[in-house]
């Protein structure tokens, strides 16, 4: 079985093993370092991460481009807002 292609990301942030609220806090810090429109791929294992990242993007204006899960690892691709 083939895994669907994920959107291309400029940066990958591996946050596996961290629990809430650290994945969102660290992703927010990294997004602030990136230019407007840049894409960040986040890897996380926290079961709360899908809801946390959905709410985070809704509240901050960043765009959650994709969410995936394979073998307990969630993958999020977030596009930084244009400011």
N, C-alpha and C positions, 0 to 999 in steps of 0.2 A: 504494500500500500504506500502511496506517495503522500507526503505531507504537502498541503497547499503552500505556495510561495508566500512569504511574508513581505510586506512593503520594505523597501530599502531604508536603512537608518544610517544617520551620520555617525552615531555613537552608540555603543552597547554598554549598559550598566548592569552588572551581575549582582543582584541583591538576594540571591538564594540563601536561605537560612536565617534571614532577618525577620523579626516579627513587627507587627503594627506598633507604632506609627513609623518606624524607621524606613521602610521602602519608599513611602510617599515623601518623607522629609528629604531623603537622599536624592530622589529623582527631581524634586523641586530645586534643590541646590544645583544639580547638574544642568537642568533646563535653563537656569539663570545665567550659566556660563556659555550657553550656546546662542548663536545668532537667531533672529526672528525667522520662523519657517523651518528651522532645523528639525530633524527627526531623531528621537531617542528611543532605542529599543531597551526595555527593562525586562530582566529575568527575575522572577520572584517565586517563592514557595509558600508564602503566607496565604492561608485559605481565605483570608479577608481581603486580599489584594484586589480581586476584580471589582468589588464594591467600592473599595477605597480609591482606586485609580479612576473609576467612573465619576465619583463625587468630586475628586480633586480636579479633574479636567473640566467638569461642569462649572465649578466655582472659580477657577482661575482663567478660563478662556482658552486653555490649550485644547487641542483636538485629539481625542483618542481614536486613532486610525484603525487599529486592530487589537483584538484580544484573542489569545489562543492558549491551550493547555495541552501538555503532553507529558505523561509519566510524572504528574504532580508538579510540573514546572509551568508556571504561567508566563506568557510572553505578551508584552504590551508594546505597541508602537505609538508614540505620542509626538504630535507635531507642535512645536513651540508656537505660541501665539505671535502675531505680527507686531504687537505693541502699538 
